[in-house]
Each structure stands twice: as C-alpha cells, then as structure tokens.
C-alpha cells in the first residue's frame, strides 16, 4: 500500500475498563449468533499483542494505539465483521459488502457456509493496514 492520499485514522479513547465492557457485551450475546461473534472477536484480538478492544457504538472494536481497524456487530439473525478501511483492503473472494467511501463488512449467519481463511485474511490485512497507517502518521509528525 502506498501512503499517498491515505485517509486519516479513526481514533477511539482507550478506556481502562474496556475489557469489562466487552466481556459484558459478549455475555449478552446468546445462541448461534453469540458463538459467531465470540469466534471473530477472538480472531481480532489474536492479530497482535498491541490489539486492544473497546466498545464503540455498541460494538466491540479492535484498535492499535487507539486507531480502530475492525469491529464485530450482532443482529437478530447475523453477525457483521466490519473494517474501518475496508474499501482499501484486498478482497479476492468478494466477501466485503457496502458501498461507502471507506467502511466495508462481511455478513456471517448461522447455518450459512463461510470462507474462514478469507475472513481471517481480511482481518490480517486490516491489522497490517492500520500498522502501515500508524507508521506513516508517525513518520509525518517527526
């Protein structure tokens, strides 16, 4: 990825009690939808030791140094894994949905087949993207 013309980072305050809030949110997610949400939240957390999860707009949101890169949202019949810079991510399997200027998401539903490797690749790409953006921001401010 080139750094020219990169959109600025979406920053969130890193609350000290975020783990408690996220755990409370997870505890409220029941059934198959809850299991799907837990699976993908764990996947987000495992990208790196620098990943912190906070609650934003009612969803657990993964951040590095306060810069949001992905979130997990639950609905009655499905889960979304969303990406703050999703429009810039490689998506060779066409999983990303949305037509906004920046954000994209993947919709996951109980009983629906999913390409786990492709979703994990998107999460890894989003994590690596935020690291590049943070480095670019740091280099610019030096």
N, C-alpha and C positions, 0 to 999 in steps of 0.2 A: 504494500500500500504506500502510496506517496503521501507526503504530509501537506502538499499544496492544496489549498482550498478545503481543508478538513474542517468540519463542523466542530465547534467547541464542545467540551464535555458537559454532561448533565450531572451536577453535583448535588449530593444529599448530605445532610448533617448526620454524622455517625454517632447515634445515641448510645450511651453506655449500657442501657438496659435492653438493647435491641434483641439479644438472644432470648430474653424472657418473652418479649412481644411476639417474636417469630414462633417460639415454641407454643405459646398460647394460640396463635393462629393455626399452627399445624394440628393442635389438639382438637380444634373445632372443625377440622375437615374430616368428614366421615366417608365410609364406604369406598367404592372403587375410585371415585374422583379424588378423595383424600389420599389414597395409596399412590395414585399417579402423581399428585402434587408433591408428596414426600420424596418419591423417587427422583424427580427432576430438581427439586431443591437441594437434595444431597449431591446430585451431579454438579450443580452450580458451585456449591461450597468446596467441592473437591478440585476445582481448577487450580487453586494455588493457596498457599498459606496466607497470602495477602488479601484474600477474598473475605469481605465482611458482608453480612446480610442485615438489612434494616427494613422496617415496614415503610412503604410509601404508597399512598392512595389505596390502602387496604391490601397490598400485596407484598410478600417478601421480595426484596430487591437486592441483587448481588452487586457489590461495589468493590472497587480497588481504590484506595486512598480517597474515598468519598465519591468517586466517579462511577455512576451507575452503568452497568453493561447488560443486565438481563433481569427478568422478574418471572415469577410464577403466579398466575391468577386462576382462581377456581370459579366455576359457574355451576349451575344445577346439573348439567349433563356432560360437561367437558372441562378441560384444563387448557390454559394457554401458557406457553413459554415464550416470552416476548423479549425483544432485543432493541435497545435504545438506538443503536446504529445499524439496525437490521438491513437497511437499504444498501449499505456498503459491504455486506457480508457475501462471500461466495456461497451460492446455493445451487449446486449442480443437480440436485434431485428435485428442485422446485417445491420444497416444503413451506417456504416462507409465504405468508399471506399478508395482505394490507397494501394500501396504495399511498400511504402518507409519504412525506418527504424523507423521513428518517427511520421511523419505527416499523418493525415487522414482527410477526409472531407465527408460531406453529400451534395448531389446534390438535389436542390429544383427547380421545374419548374412550371410555371403557368399551371393550369388545372390538374396537377398530384397530386394524393392523397398523404398526408403526415401524419406521426405519430407525431403530435405536442408534445405529452407527452414524447415520446422517444427522440426527438431532444432537448427538454428542459432538460431532464435528462442528456444527453451528455454534454450540456453546463454547467450544475451544476457540473457534475463530473470533467470537465476540470478546472473550477474555484477552486473547492476543491483540485484538484491535484496540481495546482500552489501554493496554500496556504501551502500544505504539503512540497513541494519542497523549498519554501522560508524559511519555519521554519527549515528544515533540513540544508539548506545553512547557516542560521543564527547560528544554534547550532554548526556547524562545524567550523565557524570562531571565536567562543568565546574562 
